[in-house]
Amino acid sequence: MKKQNTQKKYVPELSQKEIDELSNSIKTSSQKIVAETIKRMKESDKNRPKTMKYFDEMADLFGKREKEIIEAKKSGKKIIGYLCLFAPIELILAADAIPVRINSGWYDATKIGDRVVPVEVCPVIRSTIGAKMVSLSPFLENSDAIISVLTCDAMTKLGEILTDYTPIWQMTIPRIKDSDQALRLWIEEIKSIKKEIEKLTGNKITRKKLRRAIELTQKATKAFRRLQQLRKGNPVIMGRDAMLAIQTYIWDDVERWTKNTNKLCDELEKRVKNKDWSVPPDTPRVLITGTPMFWPDNWKVPSLVEEANPKGVILADEICSSERILNDPVGVDEWSMNDMLNAIGERYLMASTCACFSSTDGNEDRINWLITKIKDHKIDGVIYYVVRGCMLYAMEYTRVKKVLDQLNIPVYYLDTEYTREDVGQMKTRVEAFLEMLTARIDF
Amino acid sequence: MSETKNKDSTEFWRWQEYQRVIKEKTWKDKDIITAGVDVGSVGSKATILINGEIYSWGIMRTGSNSPESAIKVLDFAMKGTDLCLDDLKYVVGTGYGRVNVPMANKAITEIACHAKGANYIWGSKVRTVLDVGGQDIKAIHCDETGRVTSFLMNDKCAAGTGRGMEIFADLLQIPIEKIGEVSLNVDKEPPPVSCTCVAFAKTEAVGLLRKGWSKEMVLAAYTRAMAIRMSNLVNRVGLEKEFVITGGQSKNAGIVKRIENVLNVETLPSPNWETGGLDPMIAGAIGAALFAKALYLKNQKN
């Protein structure tokens, strides 16, 4: 009888021995990669901001933050994982729980996920399944519940597969966002998630608490925007440093992250004053768009761009593992419960530029974002990054290229997998693209 | 001309290594002598330019060690010229092994170099270059100065590349240099093999041979599939005339004819290297040597 209850719907049973072996070997190789990546980040910018030290520490997924989360859990706090940026983290914070995003960036975990789903599936998904199968991610392991938003097809099934392990709260996102009924449905979803969070944590989300949580993330967005403002002029920070700092937000303590990001900005402002640039101001300026890139292993593309010969520097991006995390604040008029929930609903639905939506204008929100960033950050060229299996971003490329061609902004489609094997070939592609941008500036 | 090939070789994949010096040219100490070394995945090429004009070149197989291949092929190109390494004012490395060219002053990707080299070989009217190398295929669009304006590269799969052709030469026991001609020796063009992956295409080819297909027919079916794949890449980058093909496969008439057929366009004819013309296989090395000259002059100014 009991056996029937625990029978898994998707994943095969692994012995504890196998789980430990696989998880240890991936963890060991990944920590090597993290150390190597950070070392190279330091080497490529001799003058790397000192305040990056904090984010380097946060980047160790098996370090300080893991301990804090385990401690918090022991003291009775709940950890709520989420798979897409659409999860309203203000509600989690208001219930005194800890939000952590749990998409996997481990290359080797995809091979384990391959036992459950075919290789044609997006590697972000396969890797997350694999990470869960061998209990690899401290954040995923400690999640008491996971919010799964039904965005792309692969995400839709990922949540279902993870029900084999953890309580999953599914949220339906309308695939058309600019209609009244879409927003109404979404706000209903937000309200029902609020109930789930309250039930799990035993904490009521009061008006006061929610307001405090919203103000907390608003401050984080403010710090983020300050950082982005600094990336509009001559480069004072390498793109992959900025991207790492931004990404740690998805597992760090929000208040502490904000404080440290402001410290980073203080240091960068001094550098602007002293004209202390990270790279020569005529270095080609790159924007990255497309599929998300997750720490720790999948830092391949930012590294290739900023270690290339000729070198490029990333000044902006439009990916949901970086700038999109923090670009838009929740905008509240009246601090009533109803207004706050509506504002949260609007912020998560309307401000998103995700390719999972369909619109008759051809995702104009994303196009406008790209055009604005290209102008503001004086971008020379765009890298359109897609992992194989990421259907929606692959399809929208045609649209984005058409628009960028009209603006005379070169765009390069860089497709890859969760693997290190293709780095040599990708290096040629990235370098040829940067040579092309350099030639436009220089020869 | 020096050659290295055993006439009765049973290594059907083995193509000819050779070296050439333009005899009527001479050099003086004050000349700007530059070199381009293109270490590809299958072939290594080196070119020497005197004041931006071609003087000598060498082509040989890339060994397992990139730095060694680079040294060997550059020595090969300088054979019988009285030149030595010290006479070279500037060297640019390119190709897959570009970072492992020990004597290079700078590395530049083969994409920029092939566009530049094609511009040198065929002139400023070239707009689209298809480089079919040993392990990858690149479709490049360039302007009248040979500067890259956009490009596409195949993924890590070797289908349609020189390496794939070598495997077929071995399978069908036809010398690699004859493979193009043989593939054209069919009354009617057969449908292309359905799978472009080299490993699967080989299995499919064995099946066709068993069904009683002639070698020519099988080769035609494979070559056609590869030509379609390459044409798709060209179409995606945007085909604009004039169109040329560089790299080892530019010598494969079966590929060239079929690409022209699929794209409904004529390529600019390749110079015939056997009768003293330039070799489209060294386009990348020529481009690298031209960049070397430009960079040398730029450094002199600063």
Boltz contact constraints between the chains, C-beta under 6 A:
constraints:
  - contact:
      token1: [A, 422]
      token2: [B, 156]
      max_distance: 6.0
  - contact:
      token1: [A, 425]
      token2: [B, 156]
      max_distance: 6.0
  - contact:
      token1: [A, 428]
      token2: [B, 109]
      max_distance: 6.0
  - contact:
      token1: [A, 429]
      token2: [B, 153]
      max_distance: 6.0
  - contact:
      token1: [A, 431]
      token2: [B, 109]
      max_distance: 6.0
  - contact:
      token1: [A, 432]
      token2: [B, 109]
      max_distance: 6.0
  - contact:
      token1: [A, 432]
      token2: [B, 111]
      max_distance: 6.0
  - contact:
      token1: [A, 435]
      token2: [B, 109]
      max_distance: 6.0
  - contact:
      token1: [A, 435]
      token2: [B, 112]
      max_distance: 6.0
  - contact:
      token1: [A, 436]
      token2: [B, 148]
      max_distance: 6.0
  - contact:
      token1: [A, 439]
      token2: [B, 147]
      max_distance: 6.0
